[in-house]
Amino acid sequence: MSDREQQLLHLGDRARRGVALPAELDQLAAGITEQAARITTLEHVAAGNRQHVAAVVPELEKAEAALARVRAELHALASEVRGIGPIALAGRRDAVARIRAALDEQPTT
């Protein structure tokens, strides 16, 4: 809790007990107005964040689905070995390993 919030709680307590001075009541009113403005600002920020998430999530889901399809094709490519010579097979396996590493953001040597 901030110092300002503690001060407002103290002023509110004094007002409840009926011992607040007029200047303290003015401070309390100003503090309540400040806090209301802060809440409004935070509500606008939260609404903007929700809109941003709503726009980004579908694109993220599409990208994740595309990655899953690429990984499935890589698995199929790595599994198909019939009729491929040893040199071509080694080249294919190296290529598959490089693509997997790129998908996983791991450097290859």
C-alpha positions in Angstrom: 0.0 0.0 0.0 1.4 3.4 -1.0 1.9 6.3 1.4 -0.9 8.2 -0.4 -3.3 5.3 0.1 -2.4 5.0 3.8 -2.9 8.8 4.2 -6.4 8.5 2.6 -7.3 5.6 4.9 -6.2 7.7 7.8 -8.3 10.7 6.6 -11.2 8.4 6.0 -10.9 7.0 9.5 -10.8 10.5 11.0 -13.9 11.5 8.9 -15.8 8.4 10.1 -15.1 9.3 13.7 -16.2 12.8 13.1 -12.9 14.4 14.1 -11.6 15.4 10.6 -10.8 19.0 10.0 -12.3 20.8 7.0 -8.9 20.8 5.3 -8.6 17.0 5.9 -12.0 16.5 4.3 -10.9 18.5 1.3 -7.7 16.3 1.1 -9.9 13.1 1.4 -12.2 14.3 -1.4 -9.2 15.1 -3.7 -7.7 11.8 -2.9 -10.9 10.0 -3.8 -11.0 11.9 -7.1 -7.4 10.9 -7.8 -8.1 7.3 -7.1 -11.2 7.3 -9.3 -9.2 8.8 -12.2 -6.5 6.1 -11.6 -9.1 3.4 -11.7 -10.6 4.7 -14.9 -7.1 4.8 -16.5 -6.4 1.2 -15.4 -9.8 0.1 -16.8 -8.9 1.6 -20.2 -5.5 -0.1 -20.1 -7.1 -3.4 -19.2 -9.6 -3.0 -22.0 -6.8 -2.3 -24.5 -4.9 -5.4 -23.3 -8.0 -7.6 -23.7 -8.4 -6.3 -27.3 -4.7 -6.9 -28.0 -4.9 -10.5 -26.7 -8.1 -11.1 -28.6 -6.3 -10.1 -31.8 -3.1 -12.0 -31.1 -4.4 -15.3 -29.8 -6.0 -16.4 -33.1 -2.7 -15.7 -35.0 -0.7 -17.5 -32.3 -3.1 -20.5 -32.6 -2.6 -20.5 -36.4 1.2 -20.4 -36.0 1.1 -23.3 -33.5 -1.0 -25.4 -35.8 1.3 -24.6 -38.7 4.3 -25.7 -36.6 2.5 -28.9 -35.7 1.9 -29.6 -39.4 5.6 -28.9 -40.2 6.7 -31.3 -37.4 4.4 -34.0 -38.7 5.8 -33.6 -42.2 9.4 -33.7 -40.9 8.6 -36.9 -39.0 7.1 -38.4 -42.2 10.1 -37.3 -44.2 12.6 -38.8 -41.7 10.6 -42.1 -41.6 10.5 -42.6 -45.4 13.7 -44.4 -46.3 12.7 -46.9 -49.0 14.5 -46.5 -52.3 16.9 -43.8 -51.0 20.6 -44.3 -51.3 22.9 -44.0 -48.2 24.3 -40.6 -49.3 20.9 -39.1 -50.1 19.5 -40.6 -46.8 22.3 -39.0 -44.8 21.7 -35.7 -46.5 17.9 -35.9 -45.8 18.5 -36.8 -42.2 20.9 -33.8 -41.8 18.3 -31.5 -43.4 15.6 -32.8 -41.1 17.9 -32.3 -38.1 18.6 -28.7 -39.2 14.9 -27.9 -39.7 14.0 -29.4 -36.3 16.8 -27.4 -34.7 15.6 -24.2 -36.4 12.1 -24.9 -35.2 13.4 -25.4 -31.7 15.8 -22.4 -32.0 18.9 -24.6 -31.4 22.0 -24.0 -33.3 23.4 -26.8 -35.4 27.0 -27.6 -35.9 
